[in-house]
Amino acid sequence: ANADSMEACIDVLSSYAKTNNLFSVVVMGRMAELGDFSTDFHAQVIRHALEKKIGQIICVGPDMKAGAKQAGVLDDIVLFDTPALAAQNIAGFIKDDTVIAVKASRGPIA
């Protein structure tokens, strides 16, 4: 995952949800190997999801938490420390009319 692919995923989710009158949920995890700009890129994709009016933004892991803090949007998202916690709680955000996208880099959370 990288910022461009995350934003493309968010764009498709937003468009599909609007076209089909569905509630949208995005679950975003760590984008790996971003170096010194990691927090900037994580903040960028969270802001993009907010701009696209995704119904529920769920962020997973410390990189996403850092991005959310930088973007100043901790109150606008749901944050889980680990993928396991997100998986245990995701059902509470899904209704009959929900479309969901999950995107992250493969590999462990740093």
C-alpha positions as CSV (number, residue, x, y, z in Angstrom):
1,A,0.0,0.0,0.0
2,N,1.1,3.6,-0.6
3,A,-0.8,6.9,-0.5
4,D,-1.8,6.7,-4.2
5,S,-3.2,3.2,-4.0
6,M,-5.0,4.1,-0.7
7,E,-6.6,7.2,-2.2
8,A,-7.6,5.2,-5.3
9,C,-9.3,2.6,-3.0
10,I,-11.1,5.4,-1.1
11,D,-12.2,7.0,-4.4
12,V,-13.7,3.7,-5.7
13,L,-15.4,3.0,-2.3
14,S,-16.9,6.5,-2.2
15,S,-18.2,6.3,-5.8
16,Y,-19.6,2.8,-5.4
17,A,-21.3,3.7,-2.2
18,K,-22.9,6.9,-3.6
19,T,-24.0,5.2,-6.8
20,N,-25.6,2.3,-4.9
21,N,-26.9,4.4,-1.9
22,L,-24.8,2.4,0.5
23,F,-23.1,3.2,3.8
24,S,-19.3,3.2,3.3
25,V,-16.7,1.9,5.7
26,V,-12.9,2.0,5.1
27,V,-10.5,0.1,7.2
28,M,-6.9,1.4,6.7
29,G,-3.7,0.0,8.1
30,R,-0.1,0.8,7.9
31,M,1.6,1.8,4.7
32,A,5.1,0.4,5.0
33,E,8.5,1.7,3.8
34,L,7.6,5.4,3.6
35,G,10.6,6.6,5.5
36,D,10.7,10.1,7.0
37,F,7.4,11.0,5.4
38,S,5.4,8.2,6.9
39,T,3.2,10.3,9.2
40,D,2.6,12.8,6.5
41,F,1.3,10.2,4.1
42,H,-0.8,8.5,6.7
43,A,-2.4,11.9,7.6
44,Q,-2.9,12.5,3.9
45,V,-5.0,9.4,3.3
46,I,-7.1,9.9,6.4
47,R,-7.9,13.5,5.3
48,H,-8.7,12.1,1.8
49,A,-11.2,9.7,3.3
50,L,-12.8,12.5,5.2
51,E,-13.0,14.7,2.1
52,K,-14.7,11.8,0.2
53,K,-17.3,11.6,3.0
54,I,-16.6,8.0,3.8
55,G,-19.3,7.0,6.4
56,Q,-16.9,5.4,8.9
57,I,-13.2,5.6,8.8
58,I,-11.4,2.9,10.8
59,C,-7.6,3.2,11.3
60,V,-5.4,0.4,12.6
61,G,-2.0,0.6,14.2
62,P,0.5,3.2,15.4
63,D,1.3,4.6,12.0
64,M,-2.3,5.4,11.3
65,K,-2.7,6.8,14.9
66,A,0.3,9.2,14.3
67,G,-1.3,10.3,11.0
68,A,-4.6,10.9,12.6
69,K,-2.9,13.0,15.4
70,Q,-1.0,15.0,12.8
71,A,-4.2,15.6,10.8
72,G,-6.1,16.6,13.9
73,V,-8.9,14.1,13.3
74,L,-8.8,11.7,16.2
75,D,-12.4,12.5,17.0
76,D,-13.5,11.8,13.4
77,I,-12.3,8.2,13.1
78,V,-12.2,4.9,15.0
79,L,-8.8,3.7,15.9
80,F,-7.7,0.2,16.9
81,D,-4.1,-0.6,18.1
82,T,-4.0,-3.9,16.3
83,P,-5.6,-5.8,13.4
84,A,-6.9,-8.4,15.8
85,L,-8.8,-5.7,17.8
86,A,-10.2,-4.3,14.5
87,A,-11.3,-7.7,13.4
88,Q,-13.0,-8.4,16.7
89,N,-15.0,-5.2,16.5
90,I,-15.6,-4.6,12.8
91,A,-19.1,-6.2,12.8
92,G,-20.4,-3.4,14.9
93,F,-19.9,-1.0,12.0
94,I,-21.5,-3.0,9.3
95,K,-25.2,-2.8,8.5
96,D,-27.2,-4.5,5.7
97,D,-26.6,-1.6,3.4
98,T,-22.8,-1.3,3.9
99,V,-19.9,-1.6,1.5
100,I,-16.5,-2.0,3.1
101,A,-12.9,-1.6,1.8
102,V,-9.8,-2.9,3.7
103,K,-6.4,-1.6,2.6
104,A,-2.9,-1.8,4.1
105,S,0.6,-3.0,3.4
106,R,1.2,-6.7,3.9
107,G,3.4,-7.5,6.8
108,P,3.5,-6.8,10.5
109,I,2.6,-3.5,12.2
110,A,5.8,-1.7,13.2
